[in-house]
Amino acid sequence: MDYLWIAGAVGVATASVLFVVAHRRAGSLLVPTLVGSIGAFLLVAGWLFVIDRNAPKGEAIKTGGLAGGAVVALYALWLNDRRRRTDEARQQIEVKRQEVETARQELEGARAEHDRARVADERFARSVELLGHDAEQVRVGAMHALAGLARSRAEYTQTVLDVLCAYLRRPFAPEVVEGRPTRDSERELEVRLSAQRLVADLLPPDDLGGAELYDLDLTRAYLTYFDLSHRQIGELVIRAALLDESNSFHHTVVHGGAWFTDSVSRGRLYLHDMAFCGKAWFSRFSGAENTDFARTKFLGPNKFAGARFSGRVGFAGAEFTEPIDFTGAEFRGGLDLRPTKVAVARTHGMTVSLEHETALPQGWVVDPRDSATGLVRS
């Protein structure tokens, strides 16, 4: 028993040497731990036997066992810490791998989007080029290709609408021989009708909330049987345009301004149940046949100054939130001006036909100017 602690000291020293060697070689520390645990047990128990020979042997053995167990416990703690650090390193590697994968996917997505944009640009450029082709079927096909591009890539919609409107702004006057349009005029008219239909199809319906709004510029355009009913428009510009036959804008909401200034309508024009949220400018507008504004809402400034209407004009149930400007307007084919409420109006120089039925708001009077026309005073 006197030399038991020496064996323990040798065991501890041996374990230390084994630990250093295993650490340098990055090997397992299990053997040094077991040797160190046995050495610690022998060292502590043997030392207790030396310093107190009367102490119970069971207590010395128990204390030695605790010392050996402590070494094993320290090894277990070290293993647990190493495992934790290994897990953390693995997680970091996984996070970096995911970041690399995400970056790769984003790069591939950007590359694919770039390719799609390049193809779309080439498709757009080719379609615009074909709009100048001599064959009408090629021009119609190019227009449908542009419309398809706008449907698949929304960022092209306004540009495609601008191109279609630019085509409709091209000078055109139907040639008529012996009361019938020529073959060339009929072909060009078919192309224009296709352009008009595609313009209407690309605009959002009037009952779609939060829809993207698009502007139309049809200045000096020739329009016939143009139907934009039940649509939403940003700004609508139809200055100095020629509207032939019958054209419909009823139940359409114009969120921006609308300009029909100096335009001529040679046929019927349906503008009823519309909503003009901004300006509604009909200065010097000319209407040869019936023009219907029934139940239309003029929610912004309006101007009919200098307008000339040869056909009947109806404002029954219309709503004006700002003063009506009828300065110098002529109504030669009858007028139904019975809005939902009596509105303030500027009627200086406004004339109506005495040969046709005229319905005015209560309090308005007509002073005959000659046998056929009368001046209106509001």
FIVOMAR-441734 format. One line per 5 residues: number of its first residue (from 1); their letters; for each residue x, y, z of C-alpha. Coordinates in pm, whole numbers, plus 50000, padded with zeros to 5 digits. Example, Ala and Ser with C-alpha at 12.3 -4.5 7.8 and 13.67 -1.06 7.14 Angstrom:
2
1) AS) 51230,49550,50780  51367,49894,50714;
END
This chain:
378
1) MDYLW) 50000,50000,50000  50295,50236,50068  50396,50237,49706  50047,50249,49553  50059,50623,49512;
6) IAGAV) 50390,50590,49321  50217,50365,49067  49942,50627,49042  50197,50904,48986  50359,50697,48712;
11) GVATA) 50015,50642,48558  49938,51015,48563  50277,51097,48408  50224,50831,48143  49878,50969,48068;
16) SVLFV) 50027,51318,48030  50283,51192,47780  50016,51001,47589  49794,51308,47589  50068,51526,47437;
21) VAHRR) 50145,51267,47170  49779,51212,47084  49717,51585,47070  50006,51644,46831  49894,51357,46608;
26) AGSLL) 49528,51468,46632  49445,51119,46753  49194,50989,47004  49232,51094,47370  49044,50795,47504;
31) VPTLV) 49356,50591,47600  49530,50886,47779  49204,50954,47962  49165,50593,48081  49532,50576,48187;
36) GSIGA) 49501,50912,48362  49181,50804,48536  49347,50487,48671  49657,50683,48767  49450,50944,48950;
41) FLLVA) 49262,50668,49134  49586,50496,49248  49757,50826,49330  49480,50963,49550  49391,50634,49719;
46) GWLFV) 49758,50544,49782  49839,50889,49914  49548,50871,50160  49676,50535,50282  50022,50690,50346;
51) IDRNA) 49915,51004,50530  49646,50837,50743  49700,50469,50802  49405,50449,51039  49156,50588,50787;
56) PKGEA) 48896,50340,50657  49013,50179,50337  48664,50219,50189  48682,50599,50219  49024,50607,50055;
61) IKTGG) 48900,50392,49768  48589,50609,49730  48798,50927,49720  49032,50772,49465  48733,50666,49258;
66) LAGGA) 48604,51024,49262  48940,51150,49139  48945,50894,48857  48584,50970,48772  48663,51342,48761;
71) VVALY) 48922,51277,48491  48666,51080,48288  48407,51356,48347  48650,51619,48221  48709,51409,47910;
76) ALWLN) 48332,51380,47863  48293,51758,47895  48571,51807,47643  48403,51568,47403  48071,51748,47442;
81) DRRRR) 48233,52087,47378  48414,51948,47076  48088,51805,46945  47916,52142,46996  48192,52327,46811;
86) TDEAR) 48180,52068,46535  47802,52114,46502  47842,52491,46492  48109,52464,46226  47885,52227,46029;
91) QQIEV) 47595,52471,46057  47814,52757,45941  47928,52550,45646  47564,52465,45567  47463,52832,45589;
96) KRQEV) 47749,52928,45357  47654,52647,45121  47294,52771,45116  47415,53126,45056  47629,53006,44767;
101) ETARQ) 47337,52805,44630  47105,53104,44662  47357,53329,44491  47395,53072,44214  47018,53049,44168;
106) ELEGA) 46990,53429,44164  47266,53446,43907  47097,53183,43693  46765,53365,43733  46923,53694,43634;
111) RAEHD) 47088,53529,43337  46759,53370,43231  46575,53700,43276  46841,53874,43072  46796,53616,42796;
116) RARVA) 46418,53657,42807  46452,54035,42795  46691,54010,42501  46453,53780,42315  46162,54013,42395;
121) DERFA) 46358,54315,42271  46445,54135,41949  46084,54026,41907  45963,54381,41967  46211,54533,41724;
126) RSVEL) 46128,54277,41454  45752,54331,41496  45787,54708,41475  45995,54666,41161  45724,54449,41003;
131) LGHDA) 45461,54721,41060  45604,54888,40751  45560,54580,40532  45356,54615,40214  45138,54310,40280;
136) EQVRV) 44850,54381,40516  44854,54028,40663  45215,54078,40768  45128,54405,40940  44835,54243,41119;
141) GAMHA) 45060,53956,41229  45317,54202,41361  45045,54377,41563  44931,54050,41718  45293,53964,41799;
146) LAGLA) 45326,54298,41979  45003,54237,42169  45123,53890,42269  45448,54042,42394  45252,54295,42602;
151) RSRAE) 45044,54017,42757  45348,53808,42849  45561,54100,42971  45353,54375,43132  45638,54628,43117;
156) YTQTV) 45591,54637,42739  45218,54718,42747  45245,55097,42741  45513,55082,42471  45303,54847,42257;
161) LDVLC) 45000,55074,42300  45213,55370,42193  45321,55181,41880  44964,55080,41791  44841,55436,41848;
166) AYLRR) 45127,55565,41632  45007,55337,41352  44654,55472,41387  44796,55826,41370  44940,55758,41026;
171) PFAPE) 44758,55968,40763  44471,55777,40608  44178,55886,40394  43961,55611,40242  43955,55633,39864;
176) VVEGR) 43607,55587,39720  43536,55502,39357  43175,55483,39238  43052,55487,39595  43275,55202,39713;
181) PTRDS) 43616,55214,39881  43907,55093,39674  44072,54760,39740  44380,54927,39889  44163,55133,40123;
186) ERELE) 43975,54822,40237  44299,54641,40313  44442,54930,40511  44112,54968,40694  44126,54602,40799;
191) VRLSA) 44471,54657,40944  44349,54963,41134  44048,54779,41270  44283,54509,41401  44497,54776,41567;
196) QRLVA) 44187,54930,41728  44072,54595,41864  44415,54518,42008  44430,54858,42177  44097,54789,42346;
201) DLLPP) 44201,54436,42446  44518,54562,42620  44329,54808,42839  44198,54684,43178  43821,54646,43223;
206) DDLGG) 43634,54916,43412  43545,54687,43705  43903,54579,43784  44020,54752,44100  44382,54862,44133;
211) AELYD) 44455,54795,43766  44762,54938,43593  44655,55240,43390  44778,55316,43040  44767,55633,42831;
216) LDLTR) 44645,55664,42473  44762,55932,42230  44544,55929,41917  44612,56282,41799  44505,56324,41434;
221) AYLTY) 44412,55956,41414  44149,55816,41182  43910,55604,41387  43611,55409,41269  43402,55166,41470;
226) FDLSH) 43646,55219,41755  43511,55052,42070  43672,55136,42405  43359,55070,42610  43391,54930,42964;
231) RQIGE) 43763,55009,42990  43995,55208,43216  44236,55462,43072  44499,55687,43226  44504,55986,42989;
236) LVIRA) 44310,55996,42664  44427,56231,42390  44214,56244,42074  44300,56591,41946  44220,56683,41584;
241) ALLDE) 44112,56325,41515  43855,56207,41263  43592,55972,41406  43402,55805,41125  43084,55598,41124;
246) SNSFH) 43016,55487,41486  43255,55504,41783  43192,55394,42142  43348,55503,42472  43049,55433,42695;
251) HTVVH) 43101,55301,43050  43471,55390,43026  43660,55549,43316  43924,55806,43221  44135,55861,43532;
256) GGAWF) 44348,56139,43387  44261,56410,43142  44064,56359,42820  44113,56584,42520  43880,56571,42218;
261) TDSVS) 43981,56923,42113  43930,57004,41741  43817,56649,41666  43542,56574,41415  43283,56299,41457;
266) RGRLY) 43113,56222,41126  42895,55948,41273  42737,55844,41599  42941,55891,41914  42852,55706,42235;
271) LHDMA) 42997,55873,42546  42721,55783,42791  42779,55639,43141  43143,55746,43133  43347,55897,43414;
276) FCGKA) 43590,56178,43337  43795,56201,43656  44018,56480,43525  43978,56735,43251  43718,56676,42980;
281) WFSRF) 43806,56906,42692  43571,56920,42391  43674,57266,42271  43587,57322,41903  43464,56964,41878;
286) SGAEN) 43237,56892,41583  42963,56627,41586  42768,56554,41269  42529,56293,41413  42399,56197,41756;
291) TDFAR) 42637,56243,42047  42529,56081,42375  42663,56200,42715  42370,56058,42917  42458,55978,43281;
296) TKFLG) 42822,56064,43225  43014,56207,43524  43232,56511,43465  43431,56510,43790  43688,56769,43683;
301) PNKFA) 43705,57084,43469  43516,57064,43141  43510,57274,42828  43272,57269,42533  43364,57618,42415;
306) GARFS) 43326,57659,42040  43186,57308,41991  42952,57249,41693  42691,56974,41704  42477,56911,41396;
311) GRVGF) 42312,56601,41540  42124,56562,41864  42321,56585,42189  42204,56427,42513  42321,56510,42866;
316) AGAEF) 42025,56352,43046  42127,56245,43396  42482,56373,43353  42675,56499,43654  42892,56811,43657;
321) TEPID) 43098,56887,43968  43243,57206,43819  43088,57485,43609  42992,57389,43254  43167,57587,42983;
326) FTGAE) 42936,57616,42680  43082,57945,42560  43012,57980,42189  42882,57623,42158  42624,57551,41885;
331) FRGGL) 42359,57278,41910  42185,57259,41571  42017,56920,41599  41848,56932,41938  41973,56927,42295;
336) DLRPT) 41872,56741,42609  42053,56918,42890  41891,56781,43203  42172,56688,43442  42110,56529,43781;
341) KVAVA) 42120,56875,43935  42126,57228,43801  42488,57325,43744  42651,57663,43709  42730,57724,43343;
346) RTHGM) 42897,57977,43118  42663,58013,42821  42786,58329,42654  42726,58287,42279  42566,57942,42325;
351) TVSLE) 42299,57876,42060  42039,57603,42012  41812,57513,41724  41455,57635,41741  41356,57369,41488;
356) HETAL) 41448,57078,41714  41345,56980,42064  41556,57140,42335  41534,57051,42706  41721,57283,42942;
361) PQGWV) 41754,57303,43321  41486,57496,43504  41550,57868,43492  41742,57863,43166  41583,58059,42882;
366) VDPRD) 41624,58077,42506  41613,58415,42331  41536,58374,41961  41811,58520,41748  41644,58441,41414;
371) SATGL) 41384,58197,41288  41616,57897,41332  41844,57962,41632  41823,58107,41978  42069,58227,42241;
376) VRS) 42074,58048,42575  42088,58230,42904  42145,58033,43223;
END
